[in-house]
């Protein structure tokens, strides 16, 4: 049985990652979903939700199983405040990298981004570059606007316009969440 650790796996991408893995991938897996709250519902018997601060390496290590195959960071969001920006973006990735190296996991996973505020997309690129310096392989995807699976917010209202613009530039073409998480899963399973 593979152990897959998800930082921030209670959110939109993490939840869809678990659903798609179980629908299309090997079922010999157990997900440990780590996050600030336990409010998200458990979507499978292959899932354990754990409330923990993913920016605190020691706290995370204390709740992890002994054997880890993959560890993925789904935490990240644009923020105007410098302290909260670092806490939401850089710190979870740094903790993931340290734990991946300590536990000698098969691979790390990360979701970048090429559409959004410049500070956000630049930070995602910097995090990917930093994670690539590890001896642990990195599987990552860099989507534009992610939509589908019930997501309805201010950003998804732009999907029709971006579909048209995406005909002229791949950097603007919106991407279905199922495609994003399945690409990440496929990339991880290469290791």
N, C-alpha and C positions, 0 to 999 in steps of 0.2 A: 504494500500500500504506500503510495507516494504522499508525502506531507507537503502541502503548499501553504505558505504564510502570505496573507494579504494585509498590507498596511492600508488602512482606510477602505477596506473592502465592503463597508456597509453602504457606500454611495452608489451612484448610477453606474459607473464603469465596473466597479468591483462586483456588484450584484449580477450584472449581465455577464461578467467573466465566468462566475460560478455556474450560472444557468447554461451558458453556451458550452463550457467544458463538459458538463454532465450530459448535455444533449448530443454532442458531436465527438467527444474525446473519450479516452479511456476512463472507465468508472472506478478504477483501482486507486482512488485519490481521496484524501481528506483535507478539507480547507479549514485553516485556522484564521478567522477574520478578526483582525485587531483594530480597534478604533476607540474614539472618545466615548461613544455611547453604545448601548446594547439595544437601541430602539428599533433597529432594522429587524425584520423578521427573519427567522432561520428558514432558508428556502430548500434545505435538503438535510437528510440524515448524515450526509457527507460533510457537514459543516459544524464548526464550533465557534461561537462568537465570544470574544474575550475583550473586556473593557480594560484598556491600558493606554497610557500616553506613549505614542510611537516615536516621540522625540527623546525619550528617556531609555537609553540603551540597557541599563541594568533592569529596569522594570519590564522591558520586553523580554530580555533573556530569562527572567524569572518565570514567565508564563509559556515559554515555547516548549514543544516536545524535543526530545533528545535528537532525533533524526529529522533533518529538513532537506527536502529535495529542491524546492524552488521558493524564492522569496520575491514578492512583487510590491512595489510602492505605487498605490493609487492616490496618495495624498497630494493635493496641490490645488491652488486657486489664486486668481489675481487678488491682490490686496494693496491698498494705498499706504498702509502703515508699515514702515520698514521692519519693525520687530515681528509683527504678525506675518509679514511676507516670508521672512526667513523661517519662521516656525512652521508655516504651511508648505513650504517648498523645499528648502535646503536641508533642514534638520532631519526630517524622516528619511530622506535619501541617504544622508550620511550614516544614520543609524543602521539602515538596511545594509549598506556596504560593509560596515564593520561586522555585523552579525553574519552576513554571507561569508565573509572571509574566516571568521572564527569557527563557523559550523561547516565550512567547506562544502557549500551547497552546489548543486549542478549548475544553476544559473540564477541570475537576478532578472527581474522584469521591471519595465518602466514605461509610462505613457508620457511622451513629449507633447509638443504642440507647435503648430506653425501658423496659427491664426489666433489673434487676440492682441491685447496690449503688448507693446514692444518689450516692456520690462518682464512680462510673464513669459513670452516666447524665448527671450534671451536667457532667462534663468533656466528654462527647461533644457535648452541647448547646453548650457554650462553644466547642469547636473548630469546630462548624458555623457559629456566629455569627461567629467570626473569619475563617473561609474565605469567608464571604459578603461581607466587606469588600473583597475583591479585585476587580479589573476583569475577572478571568477567571471565567466562569460556573462555578457549583458544582452538580453533580448528586449528590444524596444520597438515601439511604433510612434510615428509623429503625425497624428491626424490633424485635419482642419477642424471644422465644426462637426461634432458628433451628434447624431440625431437618431430617433427611432425608439422603439420599446417604451412608448408612453411618455417620453420626455417632451414637456410643453413648458417652455419658459421664454423669456424675452429673446434669447439667442436663436431658438429654433424657429421663430417667426421669419428669420432671414433665409431659411432653407430654400424656398422656391427661387429667390433671387440668386443665391449662391450656386444653385444647380445650373442656372443659365450662365453665370460668370465662370463656373467650373469648366464649361465647354472650351473656354479660352485660356484658362490657367488652372493647373492641378492644385496650386496653392490655395485656391478658393473653393474647390469642389467639396461639398459636405460629404461626410462618410457615415454610413449606418453603423450603429454601435455593435451590431453582430459581426460586421467585417473587422472592426478595430480589435475586439477582444479575441476573435478567432485567429487573426494574424499574430497577435501576441502569444496566444497558446501554441500555435504552430512553431513560432520562433523559439519558444522555451523548450518544446519537446525535441528540438534538434540536439539538445545537450543531455 
